[in-house]
Structures are given as structure tokens and as C-alpha cells.
Amino acid sequence: MVSFIIFIFLIPATFAFINNLYTHSILLLFTSLISANYWRKATYSIRRNIDLVFAKISFIVFVSHGFIYVRTIYYVISGYTGLLVLLYCYYLSCKLLDLNNNNWYKYHFIFHFIMTYEQMIIIDSILHVKNNHTIFS
């Protein structure tokens, strides 16, 4: 289950790579690899710190690109709604983990699943803008 959650970001990474968005593809690939390196032996260590920092960098890049490029109404509605649910799931997974509640991973899984959808619509929106040469469509 953990490996599926970690490597689910390879789906948008592949989509980005196929469509020549190499920076996004490499960012997602490294996010997955760094996370996998941490989760192979999940302990409080430098690997955990690197995972947390890199995941936050990836999150900031994608959210900022989402604000810039996502313009179609169905992506705006689902993307912003998804972002709110994603943030709530992240909050709940952290809160439950702190409380030693074994259900934390369910919310973290949902977080990763929604994040993958968000990454896909952001990449698709970048492609749409790139093909139409405008960010206002």
C-alpha cells in the first residue's frame, strides 16, 4: 500500500514527460524517489527531513502553477474544491498520527490520490495554455 501511494505521482510524471514538460516530470520523479527512500525505513532522520522539504517544494510549485494556469471552469471548480479537501485530509492525517490513531494513513492515501488528480489537471492546463499561447482562455 505504501509503495502505491508513493509511486502514484509517477502517473502525472509520465504524463508530463510524454508532453515535454520535463521540469514537472523530474520534480515528480524526485518527489517519489525521495519519499520512497524515506519510507523504506521510516524513522526520524535526515531522509525524513529531505522528504518533507522536497514534498513542500513540489507542492508549492504545483499550487502556484495551478493558480497561474488552471482556467477552464470544470478544472477551476474541481481543482479548488480538491485543494480544500486535500488540505483537510493532510491536516487530519497529521492530527491522527500525532494521536497515535492507526487511521491516519487512510487520510494520507486520500491526500495522495487527490494530489495526483490536481497534478494531472495542472499539467493538462499548462499544455492547454502552451498550445493556445495564452493564460487567459
KAPE-V975658 format. One record per backbone hydrogen bond with DSSP energy under -1.0 kcal/mol. CO is the residue of the C=O (numbers start at 0). NH is the residue of the N-H. If there is no record, write none. Layout:
BEGIN
CO:NH + CO:NH
END
This chain:
BEGIN
0:4 + 1:5 + 2:6 + 6:9 + 7:10 + 8:12 + 9:13 + 10:14 + 11:15 + 12:16 + 13:17 + 14:18 + 15:20 + 16:19 + 19:21 + 20:24 + 21:25 + 22:26 + 23:27 + 24:28 + 25:29 + 26:30 + 27:31 + 28:32 + 29:33 + 30:34 + 31:35 + 32:36 + 33:37 + 34:38 + 35:39 + 37:40 + 40:42 + 44:48 + 45:49 + 46:50 + 47:51 + 48:52 + 49:53 + 50:54 + 51:55 + 52:56 + 53:57 + 54:58 + 55:59 + 56:60 + 57:61 + 58:62 + 59:63 + 60:64 + 61:65 + 62:66 + 63:67 + 64:68 + 65:69 + 71:75 + 72:76 + 73:77 + 74:78 + 75:79 + 76:80 + 77:81 + 78:82 + 79:83 + 80:84 + 81:85 + 82:86 + 83:87 + 84:88 + 85:89 + 86:90 + 87:91 + 88:92 + 89:93 + 90:94 + 91:95 + 92:96 + 93:97 + 94:98 + 95:100 + 96:99 + 100:103 + 102:105 + 103:107 + 104:108 + 105:109 + 106:110 + 107:111 + 108:112 + 109:113 + 110:114 + 111:115 + 112:116 + 113:117 + 114:118 + 115:119 + 116:120 + 117:121 + 118:122 + 119:123 + 120:124 + 121:125 + 122:126 + 123:127 + 124:128 + 125:129 + 126:130 + 127:131 + 128:132 + 128:133
END
